[in-house]
Amino acid sequence: MASPQELADQYLAGAEQVRAAVAGMTREQLAARPVANKWSTLEVVCHISDFESVLADRMKRIIALASEVPLLMSADETLFAQELGYNQRDAEEELALIEATRRQMARIIRGLTPEQLQRTGNHNKRGLQTLERVIQLAINHIPHHLTFIGEKRKALEA
């Protein structure tokens, strides 16, 4: 089991990783879809940004509602992409939101005890989840999508 400090450091590193992954890309490159039937890099960044707030909400519910097992709602990434204007959004704003959310949550995570990491929430589709598990999902979310951003950058260079 990782310490709150270790989890916070890993979580915070994700913001820098996503910014580095898109560094130097033009608006046209961000909006391009060089891989058939896949999101553009901008859409991936918007997805990450939108799900930062979803994941932060889940963490906060578990932390704040310790006397009960809070309900953690799922979110449909496809509907978010269809309905939330990903192609009209600004990459820099999205990156700033990711960074701000991660800084805030990292500060909160650092203040937790190991016992608090074992508090649970009840995800409406996945069942009981510990706070540590939700934090780990958030930590892994950005590296998962960085693979797709790298794939798009490579295709644009070809």
C-alpha positions in Angstrom: 0.0 0.0 0.0 1.4 3.4 -1.0 1.5 6.3 1.4 -0.7 9.3 0.9 2.4 11.3 0.0 3.4 8.8 -2.7 -0.1 8.7 -4.1 -0.3 12.5 -4.2 3.1 12.7 -6.0 2.1 10.1 -8.6 -1.3 11.8 -9.1 0.2 15.3 -9.4 2.7 14.1 -12.0 -0.1 13.3 -14.4 -0.8 17.0 -15.1 2.8 17.6 -16.2 2.7 14.4 -18.4 -0.3 15.4 -20.4 1.0 19.0 -20.9 4.3 17.5 -22.1 2.5 15.1 -24.5 0.8 18.0 -26.4 3.6 20.5 -26.2 4.3 22.3 -29.4 1.1 21.1 -31.2 -0.8 23.6 -33.2 -4.6 24.0 -33.0 -4.8 22.2 -36.3 -2.7 19.3 -35.1 -4.7 19.1 -31.9 -8.0 19.0 -33.8 -6.8 16.5 -36.5 -7.9 12.9 -36.5 -4.9 11.1 -38.1 -6.1 7.7 -36.7 -9.3 6.6 -38.3 -12.3 6.3 -35.9 -10.4 7.7 -33.0 -10.7 10.9 -31.1 -8.5 13.9 -31.9 -5.8 14.9 -29.4 -8.0 17.8 -28.4 -10.9 15.4 -27.7 -8.6 13.3 -25.6 -7.4 16.3 -23.6 -11.1 17.4 -23.1 -12.0 13.9 -22.0 -9.1 13.9 -19.4 -10.2 17.3 -18.2 -13.8 16.3 -17.8 -13.0 13.1 -16.0 -10.6 14.9 -13.6 -13.7 16.5 -12.0 -15.6 13.3 -12.0 -12.7 11.4 -10.3 -12.1 14.3 -7.9 -15.8 14.3 -6.9 -15.6 10.6 -6.2 -12.6 11.1 -4.0 -14.1 14.0 -2.1 -17.3 12.1 -1.5 -15.4 9.2 0.1 -13.3 11.6 2.2 -16.1 13.9 3.3 -18.9 11.3 3.9 -16.9 9.0 6.1 -19.9 8.2 8.3 -21.7 6.6 5.4 -20.8 4.8 2.1 -21.4 7.5 -0.5 -22.8 6.7 -3.9 -20.2 7.2 -6.7 -21.9 7.8 -10.1 -20.5 6.6 -13.4 -20.1 8.9 -16.3 -20.5 8.1 -20.0 -17.4 9.2 -21.9 -19.1 8.9 -25.3 -22.0 11.1 -24.2 -19.6 13.7 -22.8 -17.6 13.8 -26.1 -20.9 14.1 -28.1 -22.6 16.7 -26.0 -19.9 18.9 -24.4 -18.4 20.5 -27.5 -15.0 19.0 -27.4 -14.0 20.4 -30.8 -14.9 24.0 -29.7 -12.9 23.9 -26.5 -9.5 25.4 -25.9 -6.6 23.0 -25.1 -4.8 25.5 -22.8 -7.9 26.0 -20.7 -8.4 22.2 -20.4 -4.7 21.7 -19.4 -5.0 24.5 -16.8 -8.1 22.8 -15.4 -6.4 19.4 -15.2 -3.4 21.1 -13.4 -5.6 23.0 -11.0 -7.7 20.0 -10.1 -4.7 17.8 -9.6 -2.9 20.4 -7.4 -6.0 20.8 -5.2 -6.6 17.1 -4.9 -2.8 16.3 -4.3 -2.9 18.8 -1.4 -6.0 17.0 0.0 -4.5 13.5 -0.5 -1.2 14.5 1.3 -3.3 15.4 4.3 -4.9 11.9 4.6 -4.0 9.1 6.9 -3.4 5.6 5.7 -6.7 4.6 7.4 -8.6 7.2 5.4 -7.3 5.6 2.2 -9.4 2.5 3.1 -12.7 4.3 3.3 -15.1 3.1 0.7 -17.7 4.5 -1.7 -20.3 2.5 -3.7 -19.9 3.0 -7.4 -23.2 2.5 -9.1 -21.7 0.1 -11.7 -18.5 -1.3 -10.0 -19.6 -1.7 -6.4 -17.5 -0.9 -3.4 -14.3 1.0 -4.1 -11.7 2.2 -1.6 -10.4 5.7 -1.7 -7.0 4.3 -2.5 -8.5 2.5 -5.5 -10.2 5.6 -6.8 -6.9 7.6 -6.5 -5.0 4.8 -8.3 -7.6 4.9 -11.1 -7.1 8.6 -11.4 -3.3 8.2 -11.4 -3.6 5.6 -14.2 -6.1 7.5 -16.3 -3.7 10.0 -17.9 -0.9 7.5 -18.8 -3.6 5.3 -20.4 -4.5 8.2 -22.7 -1.0 9.4 -23.3 -0.5 6.3 -25.5 -3.3 7.5 -27.8 -1.8 11.0 -27.9 1.6 9.5 -28.9 -0.1 7.4 -31.6 -1.7 10.6 -33.1 1.5 12.6 -33.0 3.4 9.8 -34.7 0.6 9.5 -37.4 0.8 13.3 -38.0 4.6 13.1 -38.5 4.3 10.3 -41.1 
